[in-house]
C-alpha cells in the first residue's frame, strides 16, 4: 500500500453502511426529543428530493433527477466521506494489474458538482413521514420526495445468537466480511499480504445477500494472488447451501485454473469462530447426516447473513422477508406504503438481482417516476416495458495472467406483482466452448470504467 493510499484509508475508516445509534421505526411518529433541532438546509423554494445513501443507486438517482428537471433540488445524505466501490473490488484483493485503491475510490463531491445536486456527509437517525422530515446527526431536513438507497447491514446477532457485542466486534475486525465499502476490504487485503502458508476460508451465507457471485469471484481472485505470491494453501468456501451463482461457470474455472487449490464445501452451517486459535467450527450435512467439523485458517473472510440497512426500519414502510426488503408499489420503485417514499438498490423487494448494474438501472427508473410525480404526471409511474432485455449485466473475474472473466445477464419482466429477473450465463465467442474468456475480462474493466463515469463525470 502506497503512502497516498494510507491517506485515503482515513477517508474510508469505519465506512460501514450500518447506521448505529439510530432512533428506530419512526414512521409517522414525532422524532424523539434528543434529535438535533437545527436544520441542515433552509426550506426549499421549489420541490426537494432527499436521497439517503451515496452508493450506486443513490448517486444515479441524484444525477438523473437533476438531468430530467433542473428545477428540482436534490440533496444526498451519506454517512461516509468518500465513495468506494464494492463492484470490481475483488480485483484489488487479487492484485490485478493496474488496480489500486485509486481505482475503487472517488470524491463524493465531484458528482455533486458535476450534476448540480447537494452532498451532505451525515448520519440519518430518524425519519418522520408525517411531517416529511429526516433527522440526522447534524440537523434536520424536509423533503417532498424521499429516496432510500442505504444498502445493507450485517446480521451477526441474528445468525450467531450466542455472540455478544464484543465477540461480534472482534469478528468484524479480524475476519472482515468485505461486502460493504471501506476498511473491511483494506483489512482483508492486508491480511492476505501478511499471511504465511495456510488456508483462506470464505463463508457464503444463506438467504439474500449483497452480490450473490461475490464470494465465488473472491475465491478465484485470492487463489490467483496465492499462486502469484507462491503461498501454499487452499481457498475453502464454506457454503451454507448448495447454491452457487453462475455455478457451472465458476466450477469450470475452479477446476481448470486452480485444480485442488479451491475447495467448495456445501451445506456448512457456521457454529463458532475461535480467533485466538484461528479455527472455525461448523456443521456439514450430507446424505449420511450432520457432522460437526472444524478447520484452521490463516485468513478468514466471514460473510454473515445480510439485512436491510436500519434506515428502512426507521422509515416504517412495509417490508417483506427476513432481509427486511421494502414492499414496492407494483412495478414502480415507489413504496407501497407511502407515495412520497421511493427505494432503490439492495433494499427493494422486486425479484431482481442485487448488483451495481441493477441499482444503476433501478435508480434511473425511479428518477423518471419521481420527476413525473413532481410534475403531476402520476399515470406514468412504473416501468413502462413488460420486458427489459439485459437489465442486469454482472461480470466476475476468475483468472489472471492471462485475465479471464465470466458474466451473467438478467432479463427483467413484469408479472403484475413484482419485477422479476431471469438469468443467463453465456459462453463467449472467444471462449473456445468455455464460460470464461479474455474478451469478457476486457469487458469487465470497460463496464466498471463506464458505470463510474456515469456516476461522476
KARA-V52265 format. One record per residue. RES is the residue in three letters. PSI is psi in degrees with one decimal (none if undefined). OMEGA is omega in degrees with one decimal (none if undefined). BURIAL is I if it has 9 or more other C-alpha atoms within 8 Angstrom, else O. Layout:
res->RES psi->PSI omega->OMEGA burial->BURIAL
res->RES psi->PSI omega->OMEGA burial->BURIAL
//
This chain:
res->UNK psi->130.5 omega->-177.7 burial->O
res->UNK psi->165.9 omega->177.4 burial->O
res->UNK psi->-36.9 omega->178.5 burial->O
res->UNK psi->-39.6 omega->178.1 burial->O
res->UNK psi->-35.5 omega->180.0 burial->I
res->UNK psi->-37.8 omega->176.7 burial->I
res->UNK psi->-36.2 omega->179.7 burial->O
res->UNK psi->-31.3 omega->179.6 burial->I
res->UNK psi->-37.2 omega->179.7 burial->I
res->UNK psi->-29.7 omega->-178.2 burial->O
res->UNK psi->-16.3 omega->-179.5 burial->I
res->UNK psi->2.4 omega->176.9 burial->I
res->UNK psi->137.4 omega->-178.3 burial->O
res->UNK psi->39.2 omega->-175.6 burial->O
res->UNK psi->20.5 omega->177.7 burial->I
res->UNK psi->141.7 omega->179.0 burial->O
res->UNK psi->-2.5 omega->178.8 burial->I
res->UNK psi->130.5 omega->177.0 burial->I
res->UNK psi->122.8 omega->-178.0 burial->I
res->UNK psi->161.3 omega->178.4 burial->O
res->UNK psi->39.8 omega->-171.1 burial->O
res->UNK psi->154.1 omega->164.8 burial->I
res->UNK psi->114.3 omega->-166.1 burial->I
res->UNK psi->145.3 omega->169.2 burial->I
res->UNK psi->50.8 omega->178.3 burial->I
res->UNK psi->-38.9 omega->-179.0 burial->I
res->UNK psi->-121.3 omega->178.9 burial->I
res->UNK psi->8.3 omega->-179.7 burial->I
res->UNK psi->166.5 omega->178.2 burial->O
res->UNK psi->133.1 omega->177.6 burial->O
res->UNK psi->151.4 omega->-175.4 burial->I
res->UNK psi->168.0 omega->-169.1 burial->O
res->UNK psi->-14.9 omega->-178.8 burial->O
res->UNK psi->-2.6 omega->-179.9 burial->O
res->UNK psi->148.4 omega->179.7 burial->I
res->UNK psi->134.8 omega->-171.2 burial->I
res->UNK psi->-33.0 omega->-172.9 burial->O
res->UNK psi->163.1 omega->-175.2 burial->O
res->UNK psi->147.2 omega->175.6 burial->O
res->UNK psi->-41.5 omega->-178.8 burial->O
res->UNK psi->148.5 omega->176.9 burial->O
res->UNK psi->158.9 omega->-179.3 burial->O
res->UNK psi->136.3 omega->-176.8 burial->O
res->UNK psi->144.2 omega->176.6 burial->O
res->UNK psi->-20.4 omega->178.3 burial->O
res->UNK psi->-132.2 omega->178.9 burial->O
res->UNK psi->139.8 omega->-179.1 burial->I
res->UNK psi->132.9 omega->172.0 burial->I
res->UNK psi->125.3 omega->175.6 burial->I
res->UNK psi->129.1 omega->-178.7 burial->I
res->UNK psi->125.6 omega->177.0 burial->I
res->UNK psi->109.7 omega->178.1 burial->I
res->UNK psi->123.7 omega->-179.5 burial->I
res->UNK psi->44.2 omega->175.0 burial->I
res->UNK psi->-157.2 omega->-177.4 burial->I
res->UNK psi->-46.5 omega->-178.2 burial->I
res->UNK psi->-48.2 omega->-176.8 burial->I
res->UNK psi->-44.8 omega->-178.7 burial->I
res->UNK psi->-35.4 omega->176.8 burial->I
res->UNK psi->-45.4 omega->179.3 burial->I
res->UNK psi->-43.4 omega->-179.8 burial->I
res->UNK psi->-46.9 omega->-178.8 burial->I
res->UNK psi->-47.9 omega->-170.4 burial->I
res->UNK psi->-22.9 omega->170.7 burial->I
res->UNK psi->-47.7 omega->179.0 burial->I
res->UNK psi->-36.7 omega->179.8 burial->I
res->UNK psi->-35.3 omega->-178.2 burial->O
res->UNK psi->-32.7 omega->-176.9 burial->O
res->UNK psi->103.2 omega->-177.2 burial->O
res->UNK psi->-11.8 omega->179.7 burial->O
res->UNK psi->-13.3 omega->-179.4 burial->O
res->UNK psi->126.7 omega->175.1 burial->I
res->UNK psi->128.6 omega->-178.4 burial->I
res->UNK psi->130.1 omega->179.8 burial->I
res->UNK psi->123.4 omega->177.5 burial->I
res->UNK psi->128.8 omega->175.5 burial->I
res->UNK psi->120.4 omega->-176.0 burial->I
res->UNK psi->130.7 omega->-178.2 burial->I
res->UNK psi->-38.8 omega->-177.7 burial->I
res->UNK psi->161.6 omega->178.4 burial->I
res->UNK psi->8.0 omega->178.6 burial->I
res->UNK psi->149.1 omega->176.5 burial->I
res->UNK psi->129.9 omega->173.0 burial->I
res->UNK psi->130.5 omega->-174.6 burial->I
res->UNK psi->131.2 omega->167.7 burial->I
res->UNK psi->-46.5 omega->171.5 burial->I
res->UNK psi->132.6 omega->179.8 burial->O
res->UNK psi->-5.7 omega->-174.3 burial->I
res->UNK psi->-24.0 omega->178.5 burial->I
res->UNK psi->-23.8 omega->177.8 burial->I
res->UNK psi->-26.8 omega->174.8 burial->I
res->UNK psi->-41.7 omega->177.6 burial->I
res->UNK psi->-32.5 omega->-179.6 burial->I
res->UNK psi->-5.5 omega->-178.8 burial->I
res->UNK psi->35.4 omega->-178.8 burial->I
res->UNK psi->148.1 omega->-176.1 burial->I
res->UNK psi->130.3 omega->175.3 burial->O
res->UNK psi->-1.0 omega->-179.2 burial->O
res->UNK psi->116.4 omega->178.6 burial->I
res->UNK psi->-179.2 omega->175.6 burial->O
res->UNK psi->-33.3 omega->176.3 burial->I
res->UNK psi->-32.7 omega->-179.6 burial->O
res->UNK psi->-35.1 omega->-171.9 burial->O
res->UNK psi->-18.9 omega->-174.1 burial->I
res->UNK psi->147.0 omega->-178.0 burial->I
res->UNK psi->152.6 omega->178.6 burial->O
res->UNK psi->116.4 omega->-178.7 burial->O
res->UNK psi->-30.8 omega->-177.8 burial->I
res->UNK psi->-19.8 omega->-177.9 burial->O
res->UNK psi->-41.6 omega->177.4 burial->I
res->UNK psi->-39.5 omega->178.8 burial->I
res->UNK psi->-43.1 omega->-180.0 burial->I
res->UNK psi->-37.9 omega->-178.4 burial->I
res->UNK psi->-34.0 omega->-171.0 burial->O
res->UNK psi->-0.5 omega->170.8 burial->I
res->UNK psi->27.8 omega->173.1 burial->O
res->UNK psi->170.7 omega->-178.7 burial->I
res->UNK psi->139.6 omega->175.7 burial->I
res->UNK psi->122.6 omega->178.9 burial->I
res->UNK psi->122.7 omega->176.8 burial->O
res->UNK psi->111.9 omega->-178.0 burial->I
res->UNK psi->164.3 omega->-179.9 burial->I
res->UNK psi->127.1 omega->178.8 burial->I
res->UNK psi->131.1 omega->-179.0 burial->I
res->UNK psi->-18.0 omega->179.5 burial->I
res->UNK psi->153.5 omega->176.0 burial->I
res->UNK psi->126.3 omega->176.5 burial->I
res->UNK psi->100.3 omega->-177.9 burial->I
res->UNK psi->-24.1 omega->179.3 burial->I
res->UNK psi->-47.0 omega->179.7 burial->O
res->UNK psi->-0.5 omega->-179.2 burial->O
res->UNK psi->56.5 omega->-179.6 burial->I
res->UNK psi->134.1 omega->172.5 burial->I
res->UNK psi->129.2 omega->176.6 burial->I
res->UNK psi->135.1 omega->-179.7 burial->I
res->UNK psi->176.1 omega->178.6 burial->I
res->UNK psi->-15.3 omega->-178.8 burial->I
res->UNK psi->-3.9 omega->-179.3 burial->I
res->UNK psi->-174.1 omega->-178.2 burial->I
res->UNK psi->158.1 omega->177.0 burial->I
res->UNK psi->137.8 omega->178.9 burial->I
res->UNK psi->162.0 omega->-178.9 burial->I
res->UNK psi->158.2 omega->166.5 burial->I
res->UNK psi->-41.4 omega->175.4 burial->I
res->UNK psi->136.5 omega->176.1 burial->I
res->UNK psi->133.2 omega->176.2 burial->I
res->UNK psi->123.5 omega->177.1 burial->I
res->UNK psi->116.3 omega->176.1 burial->I
res->UNK psi->53.4 omega->-168.3 burial->I
res->UNK psi->-10.0 omega->-179.4 burial->I
res->UNK psi->-153.8 omega->-170.8 burial->I
res->UNK psi->172.4 omega->165.6 burial->I
res->UNK psi->162.5 omega->176.9 burial->I
res->UNK psi->142.1 omega->-177.1 burial->I
res->UNK psi->55.4 omega->178.1 burial->I
res->UNK psi->-44.1 omega->-174.4 burial->I
res->UNK psi->-30.8 omega->177.5 burial->I
res->UNK psi->-34.9 omega->-177.8 burial->O
res->UNK psi->-38.8 omega->-175.7 burial->O
res->UNK psi->80.9 omega->-171.4 burial->I
res->UNK psi->-20.9 omega->-179.7 burial->O
res->UNK psi->-9.2 omega->-178.5 burial->O
res->UNK psi->135.2 omega->173.8 burial->I
res->UNK psi->-179.8 omega->-175.6 burial->O
res->UNK psi->-35.7 omega->179.6 burial->O
res->UNK psi->-40.9 omega->179.2 burial->O
res->UNK psi->-43.5 omega->179.5 burial->O
res->UNK psi->-44.0 omega->179.2 burial->I
res->UNK psi->-38.6 omega->178.2 burial->O
res->UNK psi->-44.1 omega->179.7 burial->I
res->UNK psi->-44.0 omega->178.8 burial->I
res->UNK psi->-39.2 omega->-177.1 burial->I
res->UNK psi->-38.7 omega->-171.0 burial->I
res->UNK psi->-12.5 omega->175.1 burial->O
res->UNK psi->60.1 omega->-169.1 burial->I
res->UNK psi->138.7 omega->-178.8 burial->I
res->UNK psi->-38.1 omega->178.2 burial->I
res->UNK psi->43.7 omega->168.2 burial->I
res->UNK psi->-6.0 omega->175.5 burial->O
res->UNK psi->143.4 omega->-172.5 burial->I
res->UNK psi->142.0 omega->174.7 burial->I
res->UNK psi->-144.2 omega->-171.3 burial->I
res->UNK psi->-25.7 omega->-177.2 burial->I
res->UNK psi->-37.9 omega->176.3 burial->I
res->UNK psi->-42.2 omega->-178.2 burial->I
res->UNK psi->-37.3 omega->177.6 burial->I
res->UNK psi->-42.6 omega->178.8 burial->I
res->UNK psi->-41.0 omega->177.2 burial->I
res->UNK psi->-42.9 omega->178.9 burial->I
res->UNK psi->-41.9 omega->179.6 burial->O
res->UNK psi->-38.4 omega->176.9 burial->I
res->UNK psi->-42.1 omega->-179.0 burial->I
res->UNK psi->-28.1 omega->-176.9 burial->O
res->UNK psi->-2.0 omega->-172.2 burial->O
res->UNK psi->151.3 omega->170.6 burial->I
res->UNK psi->-176.5 omega->173.9 burial->O
res->UNK psi->143.5 omega->-177.9 burial->O
res->UNK psi->-175.7 omega->-172.6 burial->I
res->UNK psi->147.8 omega->170.7 burial->I
res->UNK psi->128.9 omega->178.9 burial->I
res->UNK psi->130.8 omega->175.9 burial->I
res->UNK psi->128.0 omega->176.2 burial->I
res->UNK psi->138.3 omega->177.3 burial->I
res->UNK psi->118.8 omega->-173.9 burial->I
res->UNK psi->162.3 omega->170.5 burial->I
res->UNK psi->173.6 omega->178.2 burial->I
res->UNK psi->-171.5 omega->180.0 burial->O
res->UNK psi->136.0 omega->175.0 burial->O
res->UNK psi->162.8 omega->-176.5 burial->I
res->UNK psi->127.8 omega->173.5 burial->I
res->UNK psi->82.2 omega->-178.6 burial->O
res->UNK psi->-34.5 omega->179.0 burial->I
res->UNK psi->-9.6 omega->-169.6 burial->I
res->UNK psi->-47.9 omega->-178.8 burial->I
res->UNK psi->-32.3 omega->-175.5 burial->I
res->UNK psi->-37.9 omega->171.7 burial->I
res->UNK psi->-41.1 omega->-179.5 burial->I
res->UNK psi->-39.7 omega->177.9 burial->I
res->UNK psi->-42.4 omega->178.7 burial->I
res->UNK psi->-46.0 omega->-176.6 burial->I
res->UNK psi->-39.5 omega->178.4 burial->I
res->UNK psi->-39.5 omega->176.7 burial->I
res->UNK psi->-40.9 omega->178.0 burial->I
res->UNK psi->-40.1 omega->178.7 burial->I
res->UNK psi->-44.4 omega->179.9 burial->I
res->UNK psi->-37.3 omega->177.1 burial->I
res->UNK psi->-47.4 omega->-178.4 burial->O
res->UNK psi->-37.7 omega->-175.7 burial->O
res->UNK psi->-2.0 omega->179.2 burial->O
res->UNK psi->33.3 omega->179.6 burial->O
res->UNK psi->123.8 omega->178.1 burial->I
res->UNK psi->130.5 omega->179.9 burial->O
res->UNK psi->174.8 omega->-178.6 burial->I
res->UNK psi->159.8 omega->168.8 burial->I
res->UNK psi->113.0 omega->-174.1 burial->I
res->UNK psi->122.7 omega->176.9 burial->I
res->UNK psi->115.6 omega->174.0 burial->I
res->UNK psi->100.9 omega->-174.2 burial->I
res->UNK psi->122.4 omega->-178.6 burial->I
res->UNK psi->-19.3 omega->177.1 burial->I
res->UNK psi->-164.2 omega->173.3 burial->I
res->UNK psi->-14.3 omega->-170.5 burial->O
res->UNK psi->136.2 omega->174.7 burial->O
res->UNK psi->113.5 omega->175.5 burial->O
res->UNK psi->137.5 omega->-175.3 burial->O
res->UNK psi->40.3 omega->-168.4 burial->I
res->UNK psi->-51.9 omega->-177.3 burial->O
res->UNK psi->-38.9 omega->-177.8 burial->O
res->UNK psi->-45.1 omega->178.6 burial->I
res->UNK psi->-45.2 omega->-177.4 burial->I
res->UNK psi->-35.5 omega->174.7 burial->O
res->UNK psi->-46.2 omega->-179.2 burial->I
res->UNK psi->-43.5 omega->179.5 burial->I
res->UNK psi->-46.7 omega->-175.5 burial->I
res->UNK psi->-44.6 omega->-171.2 burial->I
res->UNK psi->-27.8 omega->-178.4 burial->O
res->UNK psi->-30.6 omega->-170.5 burial->O
res->UNK psi->-2.3 omega->176.1 burial->I
res->UNK psi->-122.0 omega->-177.5 burial->O
res->UNK psi->5.4 omega->-178.4 burial->O
res->UNK psi->-37.3 omega->178.4 burial->I
res->UNK psi->124.6 omega->179.8 burial->I
res->UNK psi->122.4 omega->179.5 burial->I
res->UNK psi->117.6 omega->-179.1 burial->O
res->UNK psi->124.3 omega->-175.1 burial->I
res->UNK psi->157.9 omega->171.8 burial->I
res->UNK psi->49.2 omega->-179.0 burial->I
res->UNK psi->110.5 omega->178.8 burial->I
res->UNK psi->123.3 omega->-177.8 burial->I
res->UNK psi->128.3 omega->179.8 burial->I
res->UNK psi->-42.9 omega->-176.1 burial->I
res->UNK psi->165.2 omega->177.0 burial->O
res->UNK psi->132.9 omega->174.0 burial->O
res->UNK psi->99.6 omega->-176.6 burial->O
res->UNK psi->-28.8 omega->178.4 burial->O
res->UNK psi->-42.4 omega->179.6 burial->O
res->UNK psi->-6.0 omega->-174.7 burial->O
res->UNK psi->60.4 omega->-175.2 burial->I
res->UNK psi->135.1 omega->177.8 burial->I
res->UNK psi->139.4 omega->-178.7 burial->I
res->UNK psi->134.4 omega->-177.3 burial->I
res->UNK psi->164.0 omega->176.4 burial->I
res->UNK psi->123.0 omega->177.8 burial->I
res->UNK psi->131.2 omega->-179.1 burial->I
res->UNK psi->131.5 omega->174.3 burial->I
res->UNK psi->-166.2 omega->-175.9 burial->O
res->UNK psi->-16.9 omega->-180.0 burial->O
res->UNK psi->-7.5 omega->-180.0 burial->O
res->UNK psi->-164.8 omega->-177.6 burial->O
res->UNK psi->138.3 omega->-179.5 burial->O
res->UNK psi->129.2 omega->176.6 burial->O
res->UNK psi->133.7 omega->-176.2 burial->O
res->UNK psi->166.7 omega->173.0 burial->O
res->UNK psi->157.7 omega->-179.5 burial->O
res->UNK psi->138.4 omega->176.4 burial->O
res->UNK psi->151.8 omega->177.1 burial->I
res->UNK psi->155.5 omega->167.8 burial->I
res->UNK psi->-40.9 omega->178.7 burial->I
res->UNK psi->135.0 omega->178.0 burial->I
res->UNK psi->123.2 omega->173.3 burial->I
res->UNK psi->86.6 omega->-176.7 burial->I
res->UNK psi->107.3 omega->177.7 burial->I
res->UNK psi->108.4 omega->-177.8 burial->I
res->UNK psi->176.2 omega->172.6 burial->I
res->UNK psi->148.4 omega->179.9 burial->I
res->UNK psi->159.7 omega->171.0 burial->I
res->UNK psi->167.3 omega->178.4 burial->I
res->UNK psi->148.3 omega->175.4 burial->I
res->UNK psi->143.1 omega->-178.7 burial->I
res->UNK psi->-17.5 omega->175.4 burial->I
res->UNK psi->-36.6 omega->-179.6 burial->I
res->UNK psi->-45.2 omega->178.5 burial->I
res->UNK psi->-38.1 omega->177.4 burial->I
res->UNK psi->-36.8 omega->-175.0 burial->I
res->UNK psi->-25.0 omega->179.9 burial->I
res->UNK psi->12.0 omega->178.2 burial->I
res->UNK psi->160.2 omega->-179.4 burial->I
res->UNK psi->136.0 omega->178.7 burial->O
res->UNK psi->166.1 omega->179.8 burial->I
res->UNK psi->156.3 omega->177.7 burial->I
res->UNK psi->163.0 omega->-179.9 burial->O
res->UNK psi->-24.8 omega->-179.8 burial->O
res->UNK psi->-20.0 omega->-178.7 burial->I
res->UNK psi->38.0 omega->179.6 burial->I
res->UNK psi->152.0 omega->-174.5 burial->I
res->UNK psi->129.2 omega->175.7 burial->I
res->UNK psi->126.3 omega->-174.1 burial->I
res->UNK psi->164.4 omega->179.8 burial->I
res->UNK psi->87.8 omega->-178.9 burial->I
res->UNK psi->-137.3 omega->-178.1 burial->I
res->UNK psi->13.2 omega->178.8 burial->I
res->UNK psi->168.9 omega->169.3 burial->I
res->UNK psi->13.6 omega->168.8 burial->I
res->UNK psi->141.5 omega->179.5 burial->I
res->UNK psi->151.2 omega->178.0 burial->I
res->UNK psi->-32.7 omega->-174.0 burial->I
res->UNK psi->-39.6 omega->-168.1 burial->I
res->UNK psi->119.3 omega->-178.5 burial->O
res->UNK psi->-12.0 omega->178.6 burial->O
res->UNK psi->4.4 omega->-178.2 burial->O
res->UNK psi->128.7 omega->177.9 burial->I
res->UNK psi->164.3 omega->176.6 burial->I
res->UNK psi->143.3 omega->175.4 burial->I
res->UNK psi->163.9 omega->176.2 burial->I
res->UNK psi->-149.1 omega->-173.2 burial->I
res->UNK psi->-26.3 omega->-167.7 burial->I
res->UNK psi->-4.4 omega->-176.9 burial->I
res->UNK psi->146.3 omega->-177.8 burial->I
res->UNK psi->2.8 omega->172.4 burial->I
res->UNK psi->148.3 omega->-176.9 burial->I
res->UNK psi->55.4 omega->178.3 burial->O
res->UNK psi->149.3 omega->-172.7 burial->I
res->UNK psi->140.0 omega->175.0 burial->O
res->UNK psi->119.6 omega->179.7 burial->I
res->UNK psi->165.9 omega->176.1 burial->I
res->UNK psi->-40.0 omega->-179.4 burial->I
res->UNK psi->-42.2 omega->178.6 burial->I
res->UNK psi->-41.7 omega->177.8 burial->I
res->UNK psi->-40.4 omega->178.4 burial->I
res->UNK psi->-46.3 omega->179.7 burial->I
res->UNK psi->-48.4 omega->-177.9 burial->I
res->UNK psi->-38.8 omega->-179.2 burial->I
res->UNK psi->-35.2 omega->176.3 burial->I
res->UNK psi->-39.8 omega->175.9 burial->I
res->UNK psi->-44.5 omega->-179.6 burial->I
res->UNK psi->-40.8 omega->179.2 burial->I
res->UNK psi->-42.3 omega->178.8 burial->I
res->UNK psi->-43.2 omega->179.1 burial->I
res->UNK psi->-43.3 omega->-176.8 burial->I
res->UNK psi->-45.5 omega->179.2 burial->I
res->UNK psi->-40.2 omega->178.0 burial->I
res->UNK psi->-44.0 omega->-179.9 burial->I
res->UNK psi->-43.3 omega->-179.3 burial->I
res->UNK psi->-23.4 omega->179.2 burial->O
res->UNK psi->17.2 omega->173.5 burial->O
res->UNK psi->21.4 omega->-178.6 burial->O
res->UNK psi->56.7 omega->-174.1 burial->I
res->UNK psi->-18.0 omega->179.9 burial->O
res->UNK psi->-13.5 omega->-178.6 burial->O
res->UNK psi->2.4 omega->-177.6 burial->O
res->UNK psi->146.2 omega->178.7 burial->I
res->UNK psi->155.2 omega->178.5 burial->I
res->UNK psi->127.4 omega->-171.4 burial->O
res->UNK psi->-38.9 omega->-177.3 burial->O
res->UNK psi->144.5 omega->174.6 burial->O
res->UNK psi->-21.6 omega->179.7 burial->O
res->UNK psi->137.0 omega->176.9 burial->O
res->UNK psi->110.5 omega->-179.5 burial->I
res->UNK psi->133.2 omega->178.2 burial->O
res->UNK psi->46.6 omega->175.1 burial->I
res->UNK psi->-29.9 omega->174.9 burial->I
res->UNK psi->134.0 omega->170.5 burial->I
res->UNK psi->120.9 omega->-175.5 burial->I
res->UNK psi->125.3 omega->-178.8 burial->I
res->UNK psi->149.2 omega->175.0 burial->I
res->UNK psi->124.0 omega->174.2 burial->I
res->UNK psi->133.7 omega->178.8 burial->I
res->UNK psi->-20.3 omega->-176.7 burial->I
res->UNK psi->157.5 omega->178.4 burial->I
res->UNK psi->146.0 omega->178.7 burial->I
res->UNK psi->64.9 omega->4.9 burial->O
res->UNK psi->156.6 omega->177.7 burial->O
res->UNK psi->140.2 omega->173.5 burial->I
res->UNK psi->153.0 omega->-177.6 burial->I
res->UNK psi->163.4 omega->174.8 burial->I
res->UNK psi->168.4 omega->-178.3 burial->I
res->UNK psi->161.0 omega->171.3 burial->I
res->UNK psi->143.4 omega->172.8 burial->I
res->UNK psi->148.0 omega->176.2 burial->I
res->UNK psi->125.8 omega->169.5 burial->I
res->UNK psi->134.4 omega->-179.8 burial->I
res->UNK psi->140.3 omega->177.9 burial->I
res->UNK psi->156.5 omega->-176.2 burial->I
res->UNK psi->119.6 omega->-175.4 burial->I
res->UNK psi->8.2 omega->-179.6 burial->O
res->UNK psi->-15.2 omega->178.9 burial->O
res->UNK psi->-54.0 omega->179.9 burial->O
res->UNK psi->163.2 omega->171.0 burial->I
res->UNK psi->129.1 omega->-177.8 burial->I
res->UNK psi->152.1 omega->177.1 burial->I
res->UNK psi->135.9 omega->176.8 burial->I
res->UNK psi->121.2 omega->-172.5 burial->O
res->UNK psi->154.8 omega->175.5 burial->O
res->UNK psi->128.2 omega->178.1 burial->O
res->UNK psi->101.4 omega->-174.1 burial->I
res->UNK psi->158.0 omega->169.9 burial->O
res->UNK psi->118.1 omega->-175.1 burial->I
res->UNK psi->157.0 omega->-178.4 burial->I
res->UNK psi->-32.7 omega->-178.8 burial->O
res->UNK psi->12.3 omega->-177.1 burial->O
res->UNK psi->-4.0 omega->-178.7 burial->I
res->UNK psi->44.7 omega->176.8 burial->O
res->UNK psi->1.4 omega->-179.7 burial->O
res->UNK psi->165.7 omega->-179.6 burial->I
res->UNK psi->-24.7 omega->-175.0 burial->I
res->UNK psi->153.9 omega->176.5 burial->I
res->UNK psi->165.6 omega->177.7 burial->I
res->UNK psi->-39.9 omega->-178.8 burial->I
res->UNK psi->-32.8 omega->176.4 burial->O
res->UNK psi->-34.9 omega->174.7 burial->I
res->UNK psi->-42.6 omega->176.8 burial->I
res->UNK psi->-41.8 omega->178.7 burial->O
res->UNK psi->-32.2 omega->178.0 burial->O
res->UNK psi->-47.6 omega->178.6 burial->I
res->UNK psi->-40.3 omega->-179.4 burial->O
res->UNK psi->-39.7 omega->177.9 burial->O
res->UNK psi->-45.4 omega->-177.1 burial->O
res->UNK psi->-44.8 omega->178.2 burial->I
res->UNK psi->-39.7 omega->-177.3 burial->O
res->UNK psi->-43.9 omega->-176.3 burial->O
res->UNK psi->-34.4 omega->175.5 burial->I
res->UNK psi->-39.6 omega->176.8 burial->I
res->UNK psi->-37.6 omega->179.1 burial->O
res->UNK psi->-33.7 omega->-179.2 burial->O
res->UNK psi->-39.6 omega->-166.5 burial->I
res->UNK psi->-22.0 omega->-175.1 burial->O
res->UNK psi->none omega->none burial->O
//
